[in-house]
Amino acid sequence: MKKIATTARQRAAQPKLPGVSPLDRGRGRSSLTPKRPSEDTSGLADVFPYYAGFAYDWARTLLASQGLPRTAVVLDPWNGSGTTTLAAQHEGLRSVGIDRNPVANIVARLRLNSFTDDPIMVLPDAISREIEPLEEDPLAAWFCPTSLVRIREWGCHLSTLPIDECNLAYVALFRTIRALTRSFEGSNPTWVKRAKEPSELISIERAKFDAMVLVEQEFLATRVLESAEAPSASAQIATALSGALPVANNSIDSVLTSPPYLTRIDYAVAYTRELALLGVDISRDRSLRAALMGTTLIRSGTASDLSLGSIADSLLADISGHSSKASSGYYRKQAIQYLADLTQGLSEITRVTKPGGFLHLVVQDSYYKDVHVRLANICVEESELRGWSLVNSEPYAVRRTLTSLNKAARNYKKSEVAETVVTLRKN
Ligand SMILES: C[S@@+](CC[C@H](N)C(=O)[O-])C[C@H]1O[C@@H](n2cnc3c(N)ncnc32)[C@H](O)[C@@H]1O
C-alpha cells in the first residue's frame, strides 16, 4: 500500500479545503484546581474530550512544587488522556503512563508529541481504495455501508503506520466520527445511542469525509504547534492494567493519578465509537469492558473474601443492607469488584514506588442511593494499610456529577460531594 504522510509545515504551503467546519475550538482559561474547566485548552486538553481528566496547569504546578530530582520518574497508573505524562514531560521529569483503554493512550501519545515542530499528518491520497466492508462492522451502528468503506480504508491505512506517525490522524478520525454522530449523544456523557432503523444511519460521501478528517488534522497540527515546548524528558505510554503494572519494583519517585470513581462510569462504553474505529466491538466482545475498573459488568471469580479496612468494610455493609432492589445482590458485587480493583492498584503502586516517594490521588466521593461513598477516606485508609502516611488532604466542592445527571439518583437526599486531592508518602 502506498503511504503518503506530510507534515504541518509542508501542508501550510498548500491551499486549504473549503466548506467544512472543524469541531468547537474552546479557548478557555485553566484554574489551579484539579477540576478541568469545560473550555480548558492548556496542555492540549481541548484536542479530545476525555472524561474525568484533571487540569494540566494544576498537575504541572503540583509536580513543579515537589522539588523532585532531575532523575525522578513519575507514574500515572490510570493515565487517561495523559495529563500527568504531559505535565511531567514539560517539567523535565521522566514518566510512565498506563491505561487499559487504547483510545486514551492514542490521545496521551498525541499530547506528548506536542513538542514537535513538525506534526505528521496523513493525506487522503495515501489511503487505498481496495478495502472490502467488514461483515459485522461495529461502526455499522451509526454509518451506512458505503460510508463505512471509506472509514475502514482510513483505519486500515493508519494501522500500518509506526505508532508516532498515526496518533494525530487517529485523533482526527475520532473527532470526525464524534462530530458526525453527535445526534446520537444524550445527556449522559458516557452513553451513545445506536441507530434503530436504516434511515437513521449516517451517509457521507467519500470526498466530504476525507475533507473533514483533513480539517481536523489541520486543527490538531495547529494546536500541537501552538503548544510546543522543548522536549526535556522521555515519557512512555503502555496499554496495561493498574493491577499488574509493567513497572519495576522501587523505581518510581512520584505517582500522580485519578482512579475511576464508584459512580458506575463505564469507560469502554463512553468510548464505544472510538473503540469501534479501532476494531473493538464492545457489544460482542465484553473483555475490555469487564477489565476496566468501575465497570457495570460483573466478572466471574471476583474475590468475595477481600481483606479491607474498616471504612471500605462499612461501605459494603451499608450497600448490602440497603432496602432498595438488588442492593444485597448486584450492587454489593459491583462494589466488591470495584474495591478489589482499587486495592490491587494501590498494592501495585506501593510495589513500584521508592521508599519516601509520593502518591497524589485525585478522588471524588459519591453516593449509592443515600449511602455516602467516602472514596477519599477509603483511599487514605487502604494506602496506610499498605505502608503510606498521609501528608495532606484537600477537598474541592464538585457541582456537576454523574449522580446529578441521573434522574432516579436524585430521589435520594444528599449533601454536596467533594473531590479531594490526597497526598501520601511511602514509609
Ligand atoms: C479518571 S480517568 C483518568 C483521567 C486522567 N487523569 C486524565 O487527565 O485524562 C481513569 C482512567 O482509568 C482507566 N482505567 C480503568 N480501569 C483501568 C485498569 N484496570 N487499568 C488501567 N487503567 C484503567 C480508564 O480507562 C480511564 O482512562
PDBQT file of the ligand as one rigid body, heavy atoms in Angstrom, charges set to zero:
ROOT
HETATM    1  C1  LIG A 501     -10.404   9.285  35.877  1.00  0.00    +0.000 C 
HETATM    2  S1  LIG A 501      -9.697   8.620  34.400  1.00  0.00    +0.000 S 
HETATM    3  C2  LIG A 501      -8.105   9.343  34.381  1.00  0.00    +0.000 C 
HETATM    4  C3  LIG A 501      -8.109  10.685  33.671  1.00  0.00    +0.000 C 
HETATM    5  C4  LIG A 501      -6.728  11.313  33.550  1.00  0.00    +0.000 C 
HETATM    6  N1  LIG A 501      -6.260  11.813  34.841  1.00  0.00    +0.000 N 
HETATM    7  C5  LIG A 501      -6.726  12.464  32.536  1.00  0.00    +0.000 C 
HETATM    8  O1  LIG A 501      -6.344  13.592  32.845  1.00  0.00    +0.000 OA
HETATM    9  O2  LIG A 501      -7.161  12.228  31.390  1.00  0.00    +0.000 OA
HETATM   10  C6  LIG A 501      -9.427   6.945  34.832  1.00  0.00    +0.000 C 
HETATM   11  C7  LIG A 501      -8.753   6.098  33.750  1.00  0.00    +0.000 C 
HETATM   12  O3  LIG A 501      -8.533   4.789  34.270  1.00  0.00    +0.000 OA
HETATM   13  C8  LIG A 501      -8.582   3.883  33.178  1.00  0.00    +0.000 C 
HETATM   14  N2  LIG A 501      -8.764   2.540  33.728  1.00  0.00    +0.000 N 
HETATM   15  C9  LIG A 501      -9.885   1.981  34.227  1.00  0.00    +0.000 A 
HETATM   16  N3  LIG A 501      -9.631   0.768  34.692  1.00  0.00    +0.000 NA
HETATM   17  C10 LIG A 501      -8.323   0.517  34.482  1.00  0.00    +0.000 A 
HETATM   18  C11 LIG A 501      -7.473  -0.575  34.786  1.00  0.00    +0.000 A 
HETATM   19  N4  LIG A 501      -7.932  -1.659  35.388  1.00  0.00    +0.000 N 
HETATM   20  N5  LIG A 501      -6.169  -0.467  34.450  1.00  0.00    +0.000 NA
HETATM   21  C12 LIG A 501      -5.674   0.637  33.847  1.00  0.00    +0.000 A 
HETATM   22  N6  LIG A 501      -6.457   1.700  33.521  1.00  0.00    +0.000 NA
HETATM   23  C13 LIG A 501      -7.757   1.651  33.852  1.00  0.00    +0.000 A 
HETATM   24  C14 LIG A 501      -9.721   4.375  32.334  1.00  0.00    +0.000 C 
HETATM   25  O4  LIG A 501      -9.609   3.905  31.000  1.00  0.00    +0.000 OA
HETATM   26  C15 LIG A 501      -9.543   5.892  32.463  1.00  0.00    +0.000 C 
HETATM   27  O5  LIG A 501      -8.806   6.376  31.377  1.00  0.00    +0.000 OA
ENDROOT
TORSDOF 0
